[in-house]
């Protein structure tokens, strides 16, 4: 996968691309990443990328022309079709399903907004997907791009050391993850559940599935709405609820 971030602050991505899963995905060839400085595509002695909004009001708006030129250069350098993503609080909510869909694409170009927003003509003409992390506003799109691409990179071949660990993670199958424990067996009076120390792999798998279902029921019941349960999952969730009520 090729990924580009069009941004006013390209150095913000340096630490993110040099450590962890993203660095592994880049080093292994699963992902190529480039941060493009938007000012390289601005005109005039001051490399202006923003201007006052028509109609008045506070703040500045990012201009369509520099963004269009930067995106055109990204498309010229890319192999195959480029899907343009604009991080915006007005976009659709980003989730694991969207991350999986993006991980299947050949090339992504992310636009990091700043100031009061981006000229709507650029959004209407050039943007394929608007994504939001949630119902809140942050200073710029750079952090949001890192979050999205981090979730996408983890799904690329070879990015995660143990690919099996992805299977049980929260939201991978629409459920929250089960609790996890490590040494010591007893910490300040709190003991690891006996099932996890039993050596019975089938019992451990059943316990983890039950906890995953139960944790989702308690913390995110909205994720269970409309879900089709296998008979075993129905039984495990009933057990969890019964244990909780007792």
N, C-alpha and C positions, 0 to 999 in steps of 0.2 A: 504494500500500500504506500502511496505517496500522500503526504499531508503537508499543507502549507498554512501558515498563519500570517495574515496581512495585518500588521500592527504598527503602532507608533512607538512601541517599546519592545523591540526584538530581543534585547538582552534578558528580559524577564523569563525567557524560556530556557536559559542556559543551564541553570541548576536542575531543572525538571528533566531535561534530556540527558543529563550526565549520570543519573543514579537510578537504580531500581528497575522495574519492569519495562519502562519506556526505553531506558538505555539498552536493556537486553534486546528489546524488539528491534532497535536501530542497529545494534552491533550484529545481530543475527540476520539482518536483511529483510525482516518481516515488515519493517516500516522505514520509510525515508521521511525525514522531517526538515523543513526549512522555515525560518521566520523571516518574512519579507518586510523591510522597513518601508512604510507607506510614504515617508518623506522623499524617498528616492524617486517617486513618481509624481511629485508635486512640481509646480512651475513657479517661476518668480524667484527673486533674490532671497526671500525668506522661507521658501519651500512651504507655502501656506496650504494647509489641508482642511481648514474649517473657516466658517464665516457666520455672520449674524443671521438669524432666521427671518424669513419673510413673515410679515404680520407682527413682528415685534416679539418681545418676551425675553426672559433671561437666558444666559448661556449661549453656546455656539453649536453649530451643526456641521458634521463632517461632510465635505463636498463630494459630489458624485464623480467628478472627473478624475481625481487622483486614484480613487478606489477602482474605477473602471479600468484605468491604465494598469494598475497593479494586478488586477485579476486577469486582464488580457495577457500580461507577461507570464503569469502563473500557468495559464492554459497553454501557452506556446511551449513552455518547458516540460509540461506533463506528458506522460504516455497514456493516451486514451482519454475518455470523457472525464471531466472534472465536475464534481458535485459541489456547489457553493453553499456553505452553511454560515448563517448569520446568527450570532448569539444575541438574544434579545429577550427582555422580560415579557414581550408580547408573543413569543413563540410557543410552539407546542412543548409540553413537559417532557424533558429528557428522562428516559428510564432504561432498564436493561434491554428491553425489546429493541429500542432505537439503537442502542450501542451495538447489538448484534447485527442489525440491518446495515449500519455504517461500516462495520468490520468486513462486510462482503464487497464493498465498493473499491474501485481501482484507485481513485484519486479524489482527495478532499481538499477544498480551499476554505479556510475559516476566516471570517472577517471579525476583527475585534473592534467593537464600537467604543466610542469615548464621547465626552461632553454631553450635550442634550440628546444626541441621536445622530442618525445618518439620513442624508437626503433620500426621501422616499422613492425618487425616480431610480436610484441605484438598486434599492431593495426590490422594486417591482420588476425591473428588467433583468437583473443578474442573479438574484438569490433563489436557490432551489428549496432550501429548508431553513426555517427560523426555529431555533431551539431555545428553551428557557430551562434554567436549573430549578426554578421555583418562583413563588410570588414574592420576590424581593428584588432590590436593585443594588448592584455593586458598582464600583468606580469605573471599571472597564471590562471588556470582554476577554482579556488575556487569561485571567484565572478560570473563567468559565470554559474556555477552549482547552486548557490543561485538564480540567476535570473530565470533559467529554472524551478527549483523546486518550487519557489514561484508562478510562473504562473500555475504550475500543481496543487499545494496544494489548490489553490483557487477554483479549480473545483471539489474537493473531497467533499463528503457529510458532511455537518455540519461545514465546514471550514470558510465559510462566514456567518456572522450573519443573513443577509437578502439575501437569495438565489435569490430573484427576481432581485436584483441589478446586478447580473451577466448578465442577459438577454440583457440589454441595453448598456453594456460596449462596448468600441471601439473594433472592430475586431471580436466580438462574432458572428455577422451575416455578416461579410465582410465589414462593414461600420464603420466609425468613430463615436464616441459618440456625442450627441448634447451638446450645452452649458448648464451649470448649474448655478443657482443663489440662494442666500440666503439673509437673512436680513443684512442690512436695504433695504427697497424697492428702495431708492435712495441713491447712494454713490458717493459723489463728483460730483454731477450733472448727473450721469449716472443712468437711471431708469431700473428696471426689465421689460422685455417685458410684456405688458398688458395681453396677453393671459395666461401667467403663474399665474396671479393673479385673473383670471376670475372665477375660481371655476368650469369651464366647462371641465370635464375630457376628453371628446371626442376631444374637441378643443386643449387641452394641448397635448394629444397623437399625434394628427395630426401635431401640431407645432413641436414637438420634432422629429418626423420622417422626416419632411421636412428639419429641420436643420441638422439632421444626414446625409441625402442624400446630401444636399448642401455642408456641410463641407467636405465630402469625395470628391465631385466633385472639390472643390477648392484646397484642400490640398493634396489629394492622388488620382488623377484621374486614376492611374494605377489599383486601387482596383475595379473600375467600368468596366474595359475592359473585355468584354465577359460575363458580368453579365446579367442574365435574369431578367428583371424588371416586377413586377406585375403592372397592369394598374394604380393602385392608386399611386405607387411609381413613375411611369413615370410622372404622372400628378403633383405630388408634386415637383419633380426635375425641371420640366419645369417652375413651378411657382417660384421656388427659383432662377433659372437662369434669368427669366424675371425681378424679383425684383432687382437682382444684376446689370443687364444691365441698368435699368432705372436710 
